[in-house]
């Protein structure tokens, strides 16, 4: 199929299209269209901003069929709940990512030792009072109640208010979604007209994955948030028509930059993020050179420069560029990339 790039316009739902809406540490979202199916990959933007950017590039939010999540970090899931509820569509997670996402939205309240000791003493006193004066049948045992802060108490009271008539009471819960579907790395599945092959990536998340999407004979690879390109990732990124690959940081900029040393170590680790140099090494040594488009993604605004990422990748691709393959593009944080369409 012949790939083409388009300025914002309206499309019929009968083609393969790839649109990066945002890529970076402040929010990630990409729309993959195949046939009559449209999937949102990650949802790290607010619902309002997501809809604005979709309409900016000619994508109608109401036509989304599902949301697909790579991992639970906030820049990939920050807008998931609101967006899924607004559109009434399912969210696809690995089981480990879903659990981690729910824990992230439902953090445990921490207390000091003195607060804990006071709570234990109060509960003991209440139990003694209950023994002296038993509660009537059906009356709640106050010793089982959690002593909330004023903010938590206000939130609790808010949650106790009757739900809006048009939505179920569960919709008030932060982790409530219209539908949840599980998938597993290494097991291909389908959403409508798009076949999805998820694969494990080395990143410090519960169960992070990348994807290869296939529709109408077009194959698109999608992988960001990985500390290095492991053998299983290399095996997946072959025979592609489009490759989106992380090029997060310049090593010298990261080492000399403003991050604390512990954060720098995390970013440079084998479960951190891919540097310009590591991405270029893959493109030069292991990439088969077949993709019509190579998109560099998840560029750090603090530890990278777009031109550094571009030049490093261009050197790696030297001799491979042609009219039909390896057009190099950079996805950005603040503006969507023009849609890439395969006809």
C-alpha positions as CSV (number, residue, x, y, z in Angstrom):
1,X,0.0,0.0,0.0
2,X,1.1,3.5,-0.7
3,X,1.6,5.7,2.5
4,X,0.7,9.3,2.5
5,X,0.7,12.2,5.0
6,X,-2.2,14.5,5.3
7,X,-3.1,17.8,6.8
8,X,-6.2,17.9,9.1
9,X,-9.4,16.9,7.2
10,X,-12.3,14.4,7.6
11,X,-11.8,10.8,6.6
12,X,-14.0,7.9,5.8
13,X,-13.5,4.9,8.1
14,X,-12.1,2.5,5.5
15,X,-8.3,2.8,5.6
16,X,-5.2,2.4,7.8
17,X,-4.1,5.5,9.6
18,X,-1.7,6.3,12.5
19,X,-2.0,9.6,14.4
20,X,0.3,10.6,17.3
21,X,-1.6,13.2,19.4
22,X,1.0,13.6,22.1
23,X,4.3,12.0,23.1
24,X,6.4,12.8,26.1
25,X,6.6,12.8,29.9
26,X,3.5,15.1,30.2
27,X,1.1,12.9,28.3
28,X,0.9,10.3,25.6
29,X,-1.9,9.4,23.2
30,X,-2.0,7.9,19.7
31,X,-5.0,6.9,17.5
32,X,-4.6,3.8,15.3
33,X,-7.3,3.2,12.6
34,X,-7.7,0.0,10.7
35,X,-10.7,-0.6,8.4
36,X,-13.7,0.4,10.5
37,X,-12.0,0.2,13.9
38,X,-10.4,3.0,15.8
39,X,-8.3,2.5,18.9
40,X,-6.7,5.0,21.3
41,X,-3.3,3.8,22.4
42,X,-2.7,5.3,25.9
43,X,-4.6,8.2,27.3
44,X,-2.2,10.5,29.2
45,X,-4.0,13.7,28.3
46,X,-7.1,15.1,29.9
47,X,-10.3,14.2,28.2
48,X,-10.8,17.8,27.1
49,X,-7.3,18.1,25.7
50,X,-7.6,14.7,24.0
51,X,-10.8,15.6,22.3
52,X,-9.4,19.0,21.2
53,X,-6.3,17.4,19.6
54,X,-8.3,14.7,17.9
55,X,-10.6,17.2,16.3
56,X,-7.6,19.3,15.3
57,X,-6.3,16.4,13.1
58,X,-9.8,15.5,11.8
59,X,-10.5,12.5,14.2
60,X,-13.9,12.3,15.9
61,X,-13.6,11.2,19.5
62,X,-17.1,9.6,19.4
63,X,-15.8,7.1,16.8
64,X,-13.3,5.5,19.1
65,X,-14.0,1.9,19.8
66,X,-11.5,1.1,22.6
67,X,-8.6,2.4,24.7
68,X,-5.4,0.2,24.8
69,X,-2.9,0.8,27.6
70,X,0.9,0.1,27.5
71,X,1.5,0.5,31.2
72,X,0.2,2.3,34.3
73,X,2.5,5.4,34.6
74,X,0.5,8.6,34.8
75,X,1.7,10.1,31.5
76,X,0.0,7.1,29.8
77,X,-3.2,6.7,31.9
78,X,-4.0,10.1,33.4
79,X,-7.2,10.6,31.3
80,X,-8.3,7.0,31.0
81,X,-11.2,6.9,33.4
82,X,-12.9,10.1,32.4
83,X,-12.4,9.5,28.7
84,X,-13.7,5.9,28.8
85,X,-16.8,7.0,30.8
86,X,-17.5,9.9,28.5
87,X,-17.4,7.7,25.5
88,X,-18.7,4.5,27.1
89,X,-15.9,2.3,25.6
90,X,-13.8,-0.6,27.0
91,X,-10.3,-0.2,28.2
92,X,-7.8,-3.0,27.5
93,X,-5.0,-3.7,30.0
94,X,-2.8,-6.6,31.0
95,X,-4.1,-7.8,34.3
96,X,-0.9,-6.6,36.1
97,X,-1.3,-3.1,34.7
98,X,-4.9,-2.9,35.6
99,X,-4.2,-3.8,39.2
100,X,-1.3,-1.3,39.4
101,X,-3.6,1.4,37.9
102,X,-6.3,0.7,40.5
103,X,-3.7,0.9,43.3
104,X,-2.4,4.2,41.9
105,X,-6.0,5.7,41.9
106,X,-6.7,4.3,45.4
107,X,-3.6,5.1,47.5
108,X,-3.5,4.0,51.1
109,X,-3.7,6.7,53.7
110,X,-0.4,7.0,55.6
111,X,-0.1,7.9,59.3
112,X,2.6,8.5,61.8
113,X,3.4,6.2,64.6
114,X,1.9,8.6,67.1
115,X,-1.4,8.7,65.0
116,X,-1.4,4.9,64.8
117,X,-0.9,4.6,68.6
118,X,-3.7,7.1,69.3
119,X,-6.0,5.2,67.0
120,X,-5.2,1.9,68.8
121,X,-5.9,3.5,72.2
122,X,-9.2,5.0,71.0
123,X,-10.3,1.8,69.5
124,X,-9.5,0.0,72.8
125,X,-11.5,2.5,74.7
126,X,-14.5,2.2,72.3
127,X,-14.4,-1.6,72.6
128,X,-14.5,-1.3,76.4
129,X,-17.4,1.1,76.2
130,X,-19.2,-1.3,73.9
131,X,-18.7,-4.0,76.4
132,X,-20.2,-1.9,79.2
133,X,-23.1,-0.7,76.9
134,X,-23.7,-3.0,74.0
135,X,-24.8,-1.4,70.7
136,X,-28.3,-2.2,69.5
137,X,-28.6,-4.8,66.8
138,X,-27.8,-3.4,63.4
139,X,-25.9,-0.3,64.8
140,X,-22.4,0.1,63.2
141,X,-19.4,-0.5,65.4
142,X,-17.6,2.8,65.6
143,X,-14.3,1.1,66.5
144,X,-14.2,-0.2,62.9
145,X,-14.4,3.3,61.4
146,X,-11.3,4.9,59.9
147,X,-10.5,8.3,61.4
148,X,-10.3,10.4,58.3
149,X,-8.7,13.8,57.9
150,X,-11.1,16.7,57.2
151,X,-10.3,16.5,53.4
152,X,-10.9,12.8,53.4
153,X,-14.1,13.1,55.4
154,X,-15.4,15.7,52.9
155,X,-14.6,13.4,50.0
156,X,-16.3,10.5,51.8
157,X,-19.4,12.7,52.3
158,X,-19.4,13.6,48.7
159,X,-19.2,10.0,47.6
160,X,-22.2,9.2,49.9
161,X,-24.4,11.7,48.0
162,X,-26.9,10.1,45.6
163,X,-25.6,9.4,42.2
164,X,-26.8,11.4,39.2
165,X,-29.9,9.7,37.8
166,X,-28.3,9.0,34.4
167,X,-25.2,7.1,35.7
168,X,-24.7,4.2,38.1
169,X,-23.5,4.7,41.6
170,X,-20.3,2.9,40.8
171,X,-19.4,5.7,38.3
172,X,-18.5,7.8,41.3
173,X,-15.6,5.4,42.1
174,X,-12.3,6.6,40.7
175,X,-11.5,3.2,39.2
176,X,-14.9,2.5,37.6
177,X,-14.8,1.9,33.9
178,X,-17.6,1.0,31.5
179,X,-15.8,-2.2,30.6
180,X,-12.4,-3.8,31.2
181,X,-10.8,-6.3,28.9
182,X,-7.5,-8.2,29.6
183,X,-4.8,-9.3,27.2
184,X,-1.4,-10.9,27.8
185,X,2.0,-10.2,26.3
186,X,2.8,-12.8,23.7
187,X,-0.8,-13.6,22.9
188,X,-2.2,-11.8,19.8
189,X,-5.9,-10.7,19.9
190,X,-8.2,-8.6,17.8
191,X,-10.3,-5.4,18.3
192,X,-12.6,-5.2,15.4
193,X,-10.6,-5.0,12.2
194,X,-7.2,-4.5,13.9
195,X,-5.0,-7.5,15.0
196,X,-2.8,-6.6,18.0
197,X,0.4,-8.4,19.0
198,X,1.5,-7.2,22.5
199,X,5.1,-7.9,23.7
200,X,6.9,-7.3,27.0
201,X,9.2,-4.3,27.3
202,X,11.9,-3.7,29.9
203,X,10.6,-0.8,32.0
204,X,10.0,-0.1,35.7
205,X,6.2,-0.7,35.5
206,X,4.0,-3.7,36.6
207,X,3.6,-5.3,33.2
208,X,4.7,-2.9,30.4
209,X,4.1,-3.8,26.7
210,X,4.7,-2.6,23.2
211,X,2.5,-3.5,20.2
212,X,2.5,-4.5,16.6
213,X,-0.8,-3.5,14.9
214,X,-1.9,-5.2,11.7
215,X,-4.8,-4.2,9.5
216,X,-5.4,-4.5,5.7
217,X,-1.9,-5.8,5.1
218,X,-0.2,-2.9,7.0
219,X,2.0,-3.6,10.0
220,X,2.8,-0.8,12.5
221,X,5.2,-1.2,15.5
222,X,4.8,0.9,18.6
223,X,7.4,0.8,21.5
224,X,8.3,3.5,24.0
225,X,9.3,3.4,27.7
226,X,12.1,0.8,27.6
227,X,15.5,0.8,29.1
228,X,17.1,-1.2,26.3
229,X,15.9,-3.1,23.2
230,X,15.8,-6.7,24.4
231,X,16.0,-9.7,22.0
232,X,12.2,-10.2,22.2
233,X,11.6,-6.6,21.2
234,X,14.1,-6.8,18.3
235,X,12.2,-9.9,17.1
236,X,8.9,-8.0,17.0
237,X,10.2,-4.9,15.1
238,X,10.7,-6.6,11.8
239,X,8.8,-6.4,8.5
240,X,7.0,-3.2,9.5
241,X,5.4,-0.4,7.4
242,X,5.7,2.0,10.3
243,X,7.9,2.1,13.4
244,X,7.4,4.3,16.4
245,X,10.4,4.1,18.6
246,X,11.5,5.9,21.8
247,X,14.4,8.3,21.6
248,X,14.1,9.8,25.1
249,X,17.3,11.5,26.0
250,X,20.8,12.6,25.1
251,X,23.2,10.9,27.5
252,X,25.4,14.0,28.0
253,X,22.4,16.3,28.5
254,X,20.9,13.8,31.0
255,X,24.2,13.5,33.0
256,X,24.6,17.3,33.1
257,X,20.9,18.1,33.5
258,X,18.8,19.2,36.5
259,X,17.5,15.8,37.6
260,X,18.6,14.3,41.0
261,X,21.2,11.6,40.6
262,X,18.7,8.9,41.6
263,X,16.4,9.9,38.8
264,X,19.2,10.0,36.3
265,X,20.2,6.5,37.3
266,X,16.6,5.3,36.9
267,X,16.3,6.9,33.4
268,X,19.7,5.3,32.3
269,X,18.9,1.9,33.8
270,X,17.8,-1.2,31.8
271,X,14.3,-0.5,33.0
272,X,14.3,3.2,32.3
273,X,14.2,5.0,28.9
274,X,15.9,4.6,25.6
275,X,18.6,7.2,24.8
276,X,19.2,8.7,21.3
277,X,22.3,6.6,21.1
278,X,20.6,3.3,22.0
279,X,17.8,4.0,19.5
280,X,20.4,4.8,16.8
281,X,22.3,1.6,17.6
282,X,19.2,-0.4,17.0
283,X,18.4,1.4,13.7
284,X,22.0,0.9,12.5
285,X,22.6,-2.7,13.6
286,X,19.3,-4.6,14.0
287,X,16.5,-2.7,12.2
288,X,15.7,-4.3,8.8
289,X,15.1,-0.9,7.1
290,X,11.7,-1.8,5.7
291,X,9.4,0.8,7.3
292,X,8.0,3.6,5.2
293,X,8.0,5.8,8.3
294,X,10.2,5.9,11.4
295,X,8.8,8.1,14.2
296,X,11.0,9.1,17.1
297,X,8.9,9.4,20.2
298,X,8.8,10.2,24.0
299,X,11.6,12.9,23.6
300,X,12.5,14.5,27.0
301,X,12.0,18.2,27.1
302,X,14.7,18.5,29.8
303,X,17.3,16.0,28.6
304,X,17.0,16.1,24.8
305,X,16.7,18.3,21.8
306,X,14.7,17.4,18.7
307,X,17.6,18.1,16.4
308,X,20.0,15.9,18.5
309,X,17.5,13.0,18.3
310,X,17.0,13.6,14.5
311,X,20.7,13.9,13.7
312,X,21.6,10.8,15.7
313,X,18.9,8.7,14.0
314,X,19.7,10.1,10.5
315,X,23.3,9.0,10.9
316,X,22.2,5.5,11.8
317,X,19.9,5.4,8.8
318,X,22.5,6.8,6.4
319,X,22.3,4.8,3.2
320,X,18.9,3.4,3.9
321,X,16.7,6.4,3.2
322,X,14.7,6.3,0.0
323,X,11.6,7.6,-1.6
324,X,9.6,4.7,-0.2
325,X,11.2,3.9,3.2
326,X,12.5,5.4,6.3
327,X,11.0,8.9,6.2
328,X,12.1,10.2,9.7
329,X,9.5,12.1,11.8
330,X,9.5,13.4,15.4
331,X,6.5,13.1,17.6
332,X,6.2,16.1,20.0
333,X,4.6,16.8,23.4
334,X,2.5,19.9,22.6
335,X,1.2,19.4,19.1
336,X,-0.2,16.3,17.2
337,X,1.8,14.8,14.3
338,X,0.0,14.9,11.0
339,X,-1.8,11.7,10.3
340,X,-0.1,9.0,8.3
341,X,-2.4,7.1,6.0
342,X,-1.9,3.9,4.1
343,X,-4.2,3.4,1.1
